[in-house]
Amino acid sequence: MNKYSVITAIAIIVIIIPFAHSGLSIVGIQQLEYRWSSPGDFSFFTMSNSGNIEFCNTMPFWTSFQSFEVATYYDTTHLGSFVVNPTTINPLSSTVQAGIFSSDEITAAQHNFMTLDFEFDGGDIRLDPNKFMVVTNANTPIIGMIPFTSTNQITGFDFDILMNSEDLSCD
């Protein structure tokens, strides 16, 4: 094999690796499992005071994301967002990451969260829980430059069940 063939082969490998990592991260993000770091203790009010989320990478390769956002809405009004900064998760393992909640009207958001937490725990209905939505956005740029976001919208009640999950595939 001559030196030009070797240089070409190395150049192809160097070019393919970032694309492969980005593509695998996109697949991994869509299969990512998550819950509150202390199973069974999740509440939206607790999330509004920041906290930790446990992520489980169910894929046999590393998964990375630039940011993971949990945006909360009540009747199309944005209550606030819980954001986790960039992280890489090892194959078939879990990691706990800190997140920060931010809101333009934190007091109103916390009041709504306390009321909805009470309702989800079996209390009287004061706010329509069907109007409470959660949108999760996982941002994974392709080769670090081309933005890609995986978005999932679920009801607040279903998100509450998801975050209080006792078991993840990585357990």
C-alpha positions as CSV (number, residue, x, y, z in Angstrom):
1,M,0.0,0.0,0.0
2,N,1.5,3.3,-0.9
3,K,1.6,6.4,1.3
4,Y,-1.2,8.2,-0.5
5,S,-3.6,5.3,0.1
6,V,-2.7,5.4,3.8
7,I,-3.2,9.2,4.0
8,T,-6.5,8.9,2.2
9,A,-7.7,6.1,4.5
10,I,-6.8,8.1,7.6
11,A,-8.5,11.3,6.2
12,I,-11.7,9.3,5.5
13,I,-11.7,7.9,9.1
14,V,-11.1,11.4,10.6
15,I,-14.0,12.8,8.6
16,I,-16.4,10.0,9.3
17,I,-15.9,9.8,13.1
18,P,-17.6,13.2,14.0
19,F,-20.5,12.4,11.7
20,A,-20.9,8.9,13.2
21,H,-20.7,10.3,16.8
22,S,-23.4,12.9,16.0
23,G,-25.6,10.4,14.3
24,L,-25.3,7.9,17.2
25,S,-26.0,10.7,19.7
26,I,-29.2,11.5,17.8
27,V,-30.3,7.9,18.0
28,G,-29.2,7.7,21.7
29,I,-31.1,10.9,22.6
30,Q,-34.3,9.4,21.2
31,Q,-33.8,6.3,23.3
32,L,-32.7,8.1,26.5
33,E,-34.6,7.3,29.7
34,Y,-34.7,9.8,32.6
35,R,-36.2,10.3,36.0
36,W,-35.8,12.4,39.1
37,S,-32.5,11.5,40.9
38,S,-34.4,10.2,44.0
39,P,-37.1,7.9,42.6
40,G,-40.6,8.4,44.0
41,D,-39.8,11.9,45.4
42,F,-40.4,14.0,42.3
43,S,-42.7,17.0,42.5
44,F,-43.0,20.0,40.1
45,F,-42.5,22.3,43.1
46,T,-39.2,20.6,43.9
47,M,-38.1,20.9,40.3
48,S,-38.9,24.6,40.4
49,N,-36.2,24.9,43.1
50,S,-33.7,23.1,40.8
51,G,-32.4,19.6,41.4
52,N,-30.9,16.5,39.8
53,I,-32.1,14.2,37.0
54,E,-30.8,10.7,36.4
55,F,-30.3,9.9,32.7
56,C,-30.0,6.3,31.5
57,N,-28.3,5.6,28.2
58,T,-29.8,2.4,26.9
59,M,-27.6,2.2,23.8
60,P,-24.2,0.4,23.5
61,F,-22.4,3.6,22.5
62,W,-21.8,7.1,24.1
63,T,-24.6,9.6,23.9
64,S,-24.1,13.3,24.1
65,F,-26.4,16.3,24.3
66,Q,-25.8,20.1,24.4
67,S,-28.8,20.8,26.6
68,F,-31.8,19.0,27.9
69,E,-34.8,21.3,28.7
70,V,-38.1,20.6,30.4
71,A,-40.4,23.4,29.5
72,T,-43.7,23.6,31.5
73,Y,-46.9,25.2,30.1
74,Y,-50.3,25.8,31.6
75,D,-53.0,26.7,29.0
76,T,-50.3,28.0,26.6
77,T,-48.6,30.1,29.3
78,H,-44.9,29.3,29.8
79,L,-44.4,28.7,33.5
80,G,-40.7,28.1,33.3
81,S,-37.9,25.7,32.2
82,F,-35.7,23.2,33.9
83,V,-32.4,23.0,32.0
84,V,-29.5,20.5,32.2
85,N,-26.2,21.6,30.7
86,P,-24.1,19.5,28.2
87,T,-23.2,16.0,29.1
88,T,-22.0,12.7,27.7
89,I,-23.4,9.5,29.0
90,N,-21.4,6.2,28.9
91,P,-22.9,3.2,27.0
92,L,-25.5,1.2,29.0
93,S,-25.1,3.3,32.1
94,S,-26.7,6.1,34.0
95,T,-25.5,9.5,35.3
96,V,-27.0,12.1,37.6
97,Q,-26.9,15.7,36.3
98,A,-27.9,18.9,38.0
99,G,-30.4,21.2,36.4
100,I,-31.5,24.8,37.0
101,F,-35.1,26.0,36.9
102,S,-35.8,29.5,35.6
103,S,-39.0,31.5,35.1
104,D,-40.1,35.0,34.5
105,E,-42.7,34.7,37.3
106,I,-41.2,32.1,39.7
107,T,-43.8,32.8,42.4
108,A,-46.8,32.1,40.1
109,A,-45.1,29.1,38.7
110,Q,-44.4,27.6,42.1
111,H,-48.0,28.3,43.2
112,N,-49.3,26.4,40.1
113,F,-46.8,23.6,40.7
114,M,-47.9,23.2,44.3
115,T,-51.6,23.0,43.3
116,L,-50.9,20.5,40.5
117,D,-48.7,18.4,42.7
118,F,-51.5,18.2,45.3
119,E,-54.0,17.2,42.5
120,F,-51.6,14.5,41.1
121,D,-51.3,13.1,44.7
122,G,-55.1,12.7,44.9
123,G,-56.2,16.1,46.2
124,D,-59.1,18.3,45.1
125,I,-59.0,19.6,41.6
126,R,-58.5,23.4,41.5
127,L,-56.7,23.8,38.2
128,D,-57.6,21.8,35.1
129,P,-54.7,19.2,34.9
130,N,-55.5,18.6,31.2
131,K,-54.2,22.1,30.4
132,F,-50.8,21.4,32.0
133,M,-48.3,20.3,29.4
134,V,-44.6,19.5,29.5
135,V,-42.3,19.7,26.5
136,T,-38.8,18.2,26.6
137,N,-36.2,19.4,24.2
138,A,-32.8,17.6,23.8
139,N,-30.4,19.6,21.7
140,T,-27.7,17.6,20.0
141,P,-25.8,19.6,17.3
142,I,-24.6,17.6,14.4
143,I,-20.7,17.8,14.3
144,G,-21.0,20.6,16.8
145,M,-22.5,23.1,14.3
146,I,-25.8,22.0,12.8
147,P,-28.6,22.3,15.3
148,F,-30.8,19.3,15.9
149,T,-33.5,19.1,18.6
150,S,-35.5,16.1,19.7
151,T,-38.8,17.3,21.1
152,N,-41.4,15.3,23.1
153,Q,-44.7,16.8,24.4
154,I,-46.6,15.0,27.2
155,T,-49.2,15.8,29.8
156,G,-48.0,17.0,33.2
157,F,-49.6,14.0,34.9
158,D,-47.7,11.6,32.6
159,F,-44.4,13.5,33.1
160,D,-45.0,13.2,36.9
161,I,-45.4,9.4,36.6
162,L,-42.2,9.3,34.3
163,M,-40.1,11.3,36.8
164,N,-41.3,9.1,39.8
165,S,-40.4,5.9,38.0
166,E,-38.7,3.3,40.2
167,D,-36.9,1.5,37.4
168,L,-34.7,2.4,34.5
169,S,-33.2,0.0,32.0
170,C,-29.7,0.8,33.5
171,D,-30.7,-0.3,37.0
